[in-house]
Amino acid sequence: LSPALRNRFTEIWCPQSNSRSDLVQIIKHNLHTGLSLDGVDIAELMLDFLEWLTQQDFGRRCILSVRDILSWVNFINAVCERDEDSFMTLRAPEEEEEAERDLRLDAVTACVHAACLVYIDGLGSGTTASCADRTLFARQMCLTFLQQRLSKMTKLDHEMLAALRVYDSCLPREPQWGEGFFGISPFYITTGPQTESRNLCEYAITAGTTAMNAQRLLRALKLQRPVLLEGSPGVGKTSLVGALAKASGNHLVRINLSEQTDVTDLFGTDLPVEGGKGGEFAWRDGPLLAALKAGHWVVLDELNLASQSVLEGLNACFDHRAEIYIPELSMSFQIQHEKTKIFGCQNPFTQGGGRKGLPKSFLNRFTQVFVDQLTSKDMEFIGNSIFPTIDEKIIAKMVEFNNRLVQEVCMEKLWGHKGSPWEFNLRDIFRWCQLMQTDQSPGFFNPGQHVALLYADRMRTEADKEKVLSVFREVFGEEYEPYCGSKEFHITPLNVQVGFSVLRRSGEAPVTLDPPLSITHQCLKPLESLMKCVDMGWMTIVVGPAASGKTSLVRLLALLTGHHLRVMAMNSAMDTTELLGGFEQVDIMRPWQQVLETVDYTVAMVIRRGLMSLDDGTQDTEFLLQTWGVFCQWLKENRLQRPGGTVNSEALNKLEVIILLLQKLNTKLKVFTDMSKLQMDITLLKERLAQLEDGWTNGGFEWLDGMLVQALQAGDWLLMDNVNFCSASVLDRLNALLEPNGSLAINERGVIDGKTPRITPHSNFRLFLTMDPVHGELSRAMRNRGVEVYIPGENEGVCWDTLDLKTLLHSAGVTGDCVCDLLIQIHKGIRSAIWDSSASSVTSLLHAASLLSSQLQRGADLRSSLQHACTEAYSFCQRTVANQKQAQQVIEQHLAIQEDSCFSSVLRDGQVLLFCLNSLSLQGKR
């Protein structure tokens, strides 16, 4: 605080009450009477363990507080058996049913579990993150100390020794259901209201480590405290909570946090009433408050991405007060501990991506659980459970291959340095199995067909790619040979195929494309990988240096398959509102412009089909084109196309006439463009116009979806360009969407009709990310949720073949073969003559080609056009005068050529004529 403010208070310093005598008194006061270890005081054991723990290297950073000691005591009180008299007096008749499943533990077993719960489970997370790699050793030391101390106090029976093997993943742990309860022995919880959906077929909860983690979580639920799960990406933190919620019949609310999350996004605030009067606001519950009211389970994902102010706002919710105070309503809401359970999930802050180390005071309110990595046995068990059709031997080899990569790349760091740190985990094995099930038949499974896509394509150097494939050959032997891509390309009106990847074409290709794109030999391999990811519905992260063709590759695939691609240029100032949306003042021009864009696109589609059909629809097409032209001219004259204008009934009526014409032609020509959404938009626009004329919505607000949400709902493809310019914590807001069968909750919009708005992606929606690694990497959590495809640049030894270069030059407007050869020779000459040339990439060649094409179209002669274009593209951009002169000399040497400029762009016009003649010829109209 500032000195001026502190000076106005009486300041009192509260020292920690950590003296042994104080702690003994606190323990004895709170521990139920009759609980002891064969006459030995439990308090002595607890304090001996804490004293020993703080002297160890891994325990020095542990937070030791009265809150933790009380948690230990409360746990023993909750699970421990008492003497018969107090047992009878403490249990009411209505609790007899609970007694059947509420197994009571002896004091020794309870003490071991309490120590694990309060301290040992959390080793490797939070303040002890530095010892994450030595977690197993630290746990073993703690349990050895407890065993030695307990064996001096009492004789350990079989059950007590089993408790000391609590971290042994080989012990059988079966989930059990009963009348009103679920759990893994000896910890059970009451089941919730959703009893019909307790099927766990999509979760393999009985795998060794998973079952152990589930048991630790059930043990943590014995206390009325929130639980914090921490672990690397892909270990199954959120999935584990989801599995327990489903098994126990509780509804789980997942809330993804980010740097932009505000307290009002969680608890609620006054928001505009959608469709209400102008300036009308009303209170809307946030998703956290709504979940607490309803008694649902809550998981706060990516907890350490949230800002300090948000975390402080949750303090009262997480400690002994267990309440939320809403100043705007002047009301407090109590947490129903018997129903509501709160979980936090986070990746270690050491993994970066905007993650912060949480304050000790905040961590101290949680029961911390460090989630263990899955072992080879676990992965094999889970793989065999979820993919029973694949041979167990193949899955065992796949797991072995995955673990070899983890050992060599992540732990020993022998290779794969460029682009590290890498994640190779269960998500990769799942994708591998899914690809095999989709593309191959049982009995003929070949893991070599997809290993390059999932493991080699992400590597940043050719040597690393080869190393991945050599490890595959070592593990699998000669039986399976890895498939490394194909140059085969086929396209029909219905499908496009590259190698093993086939995609359906929708036929709705864009009418005009700028810049023009071409299929080159070089793009076929990454295109095949991209197509396979699109086919499987996975997010693709296209990585590569500048001007390597990342964005063009995605645009090309959208063009080939006929999907509408939205491009979102990311920047460092971008926040979640630009992705998801926000409240804006009502403006009738906004929906009007959207409708005009849709009609424009549909008119172009129908007219194109009409002009190419050469049937009876030509006259109708001509009439539609004429009507649309007249309407567009009328819009310009009345300034109804630009923002700031006003829409009137006359404009709507004219547009409706065109839509009727469109529908008639759409049916007649069998274009099959879906116009139902357009009709709905027109109806809504009419209603909005009527409200505006009445003055109902003046000064009102409406929710506007962001580009991501629009693409999700419409089934468009979305390309996030230069995605690493954006803050990693903003992107991690999308983690829930990128899970299998994921969806996106729009918490910022508030609770509507008792539910948080949740967007389920359209089946055609696909997400692509492109990035240049020079500007930094994405977070490990985000990279692990997608498939990375690396496209090498020209500086990495990639050589363009002459046919590809000519194809690119043709698309830029230079069609004469002789001219293309000359431009390529000049380009190569500049590269070899000036080693540090700033114009050495193919981009410079395309720049020269487009300048040349423009000059020729304006009627300039070929020689002067070449001279001007090459000088502009290659000479003027050199950094020094000497280099500029040298470039000019190279250009002059190659310009001894004569060709008529009239023929250097004739090929394109000839192609149009050829198509028309062929169409007439096919129909016999010679």
C-alpha positions, 0 to 999 in steps of 0.5 A: 500500500502507499505510505499515505494510506498505510499511515491512516491504519493501525498496522498489526503483523500476524506471525505464523503459529508454527510452534510445535506446542501450538500445533499440538493444541490445534490438532487435539482440539479438532480431532475426534475423541477416541482416535489414536494409534495404539495409544500413541498421539496422532499429533506427534506422528503428524508433526514428526512427518512435517518436520522431516518433510521440511528438511528434505530437498523436495519438501523445502518449498512445501507450504506448511500452514494451519489450513493444511493441518486442519485438512489432515485432521478433518480427513481423519475425522471423516474416514476413521472408525470410532469406538462403539459408543461414540459411533452409535451416538454420532450416527443418526437413523437416516444415515444408516443407508450411508453407512453401507457404502461409507467404509470406515478406515483404521487410524493407521490407514487413515493417517497414511491416506491423509499424508498423501492427500495433504502433502504427497499428492501435490509433490511436483505441482505448484511451489514444488514444480522444480521436483516434478521429474523426481516425483516418484522418488520423493513419494517413495521416500515419504512413504518409507518414512511413514512406514518406519515411524508407524511400525515403531508405534503399532503392528502393521496388518495387511490393510495398512501395508496396502495403504502404503502401496497407494502409488503402485499402479499395478494394484487392481482398482475397479470402479464400483457402483451401488445404490446411490454411490460410486467409487474405487475402494475405499473411497466412495461419493454420493451419486448425482441426479443424472443416473441414466448416462453413467456409461464409461465406454469412451473412458478407460478408467481402469488402466493402472495409472488412470485408476490410481489418479481417479482414486486420488481424486475420490480421496480428495473429494472427502474434504470440502475443498476445491481440488487442483490437478496439475500435469503436462498436456495430454495426461488426461486431467480434464478427461479424468474429472469428466469421467468421474462426473459422468460415472457419478451422475453429476453434470460438469460445467467446464469454464476455460480461463484466459488472461482476458477473463474477468470476474464478471464473466464468471459471476455475472453482470448487468448485460443488455437485454437482447431484443429489448428496448433501447438502453434496457439492461438486466442482470445475467448470471455468469456460468460459475454462479449458475453452476453453484446455484444448480449444484453442478460440478465445476472445472476451471480449466487453465487456472494459471492463465487467469489474472491475479484480480480474478483469482483473488475474487475466487478466494472466499469461494474456495476457503472456509467461507464457501460463499460468493458475494455479488455487490450488484445484487447485494446478495451472498450465495453459499456453495452446496458442498454435498452437491457442488465440487470445484476442480482446477486444471492447469499445465505447469507454469514452467511450460510457458505460454503466458502461465504464471506461478500461482500465489502461495495463499491461493494454492493453499486453499486447494487440495493439490494433485499432481497427475502422473504421466501414463506408463507404457502398460497404461497406453497399451491397455487404453489403446486395446480398450478403445480400439479393440479391432487393432491387433494388440501386438501392433498397439504395443509396437506403436506405444514402444515407438512413441516412448522411444521418441519421448526418450530420445527427443524429450529426455535425452535431447539427442536430436529434434532440437529445432522446434522443441519442446515436443509432446509425444503422448496418448493423443498421438496414439489415438490419432494414429489408431483412428487413421488406421481404422478409417483407412484400412481393414481389420487384418490388414492394418499397416501403421507405416501408412500414417507415421509420417503424417503424425510424427515426421511431418512436424519435424523442422529439418530433413535429418529429423524427419529421416530419424523419425522414420529410422526409429520406426523401422528399428521398432517395427522391423521390415514388416511395415515400411513407412509411407512418405507421400505420393505425387499422384493427383486426380480431380473429378467434379465429385472428388479430389485425390492426392495419394491416399487422401480423398476429399469430396468437392462441394462445387461451390468454388469462389467465382473470382480468386485473387491472387490466382493459385496453381497446383505445383509438384512441390505442394502435393506432399504437404497438401496430402497431409493437410487433406488427411487432417481435414478428412479426420476433422483435426485442427492443422498447424501449418508451420514454415518460414515466410513466403513458403506458401503456408496460407496459399496451401490452405487457400488452394485446398479450399478452392479445390474442395469448394469450401468457403474460407475465412481468413483471420489475420492475428496480431498481438493486440487481439483478445477473446472478443474478436474471436467470440464476439461482444455487445455492439449498438444496434445498426440496421446496416450491418445485417443489410450488408451481410444479406447483400453479400450472401445474395451477391455470392448466390447470384454469381453461383446461379449465373455461372451455372446458367451461362455454362448450361447452354440450355433453356435457362439462358434467357432467365439467367440474362434477365436475372443478371440484368435485374441484379445490375440495375439493383446494384446501380440503384443501391449506389445512387441511393448510397445504400451499400456503405455503412452510415446509410439507411435501409427502407422498405423499398430496398427490401421489396426490390431485394425480395423480387431478386430472391424470388428470381434466384429461387426459381432459377436455382430450382430450374438449373438444379444448382441446389444452393441452400437458400433457407438461411437467406430467407430467414435473414430477410425475415429477421431484417424485416422485423428489425426494420419495423422495430427501428421505424417504431423507435423500439430499438433506438440506443439498444445493444445486440450480441455480435458473433466473432469470426470464429463463432460465425465460421463454427455455425455456418460450417466454413473453414477458418484460417488464423494467419500468423497465429503466434502473433496472438497471445498464447493465453487467448488461444488456449481459450479454445482448448475445449473446442479442440477436444474430441466432440468439443464445443465452445461455451460463450461465457461472456454472453451470460446465462440465457434461459438457465444455460450458458450459450454453447456452440457445437461446431458444424460438421463442415467446420475446419480450423487451420493455424499458420505460423512462422517459428521465427516469431515464437512458438504456440503453447504446448497445450495448443500444439498438442491438440492439433497436427503440425505440418512443416513446410520448408523454405527456400533457404532450407535446401528446397529447389523449385523445379522449372515446371513448377516455376513456369506454372506460377508464372503462367498464373501471374499472367506471363504465358509465353514459354520463351519469356518464362525461361528468360525470367527464370534465368535472370532469377537464378543469375541474380541468386548466384551473383549476389549471395546476400541478395534481398530478392532471392526468393520466388516471391521476387520472381512472381513480383517481376512476372506480375509487373511484366504482365501489367506492362504488356496489358497496357501495350508496352513492348516486350523488351522495355516491359522486361527491363522495367519489371526486372529492374524494379523487382531485382535491382532497386531492392538491393541494399548497396549501390554495388549490388544494384549495379551488379543486378543491373548487369545480370539483367542486361546480359539476359535481355538479348531477346526478340518476341512479339508482345502480342503473343505473350498473353494470348494463351489465357484468352485462348483457353476460354475460347477452347472451353466454349468450343469443346462444350459445343462440340460435346453437345454436337452443336458444331 
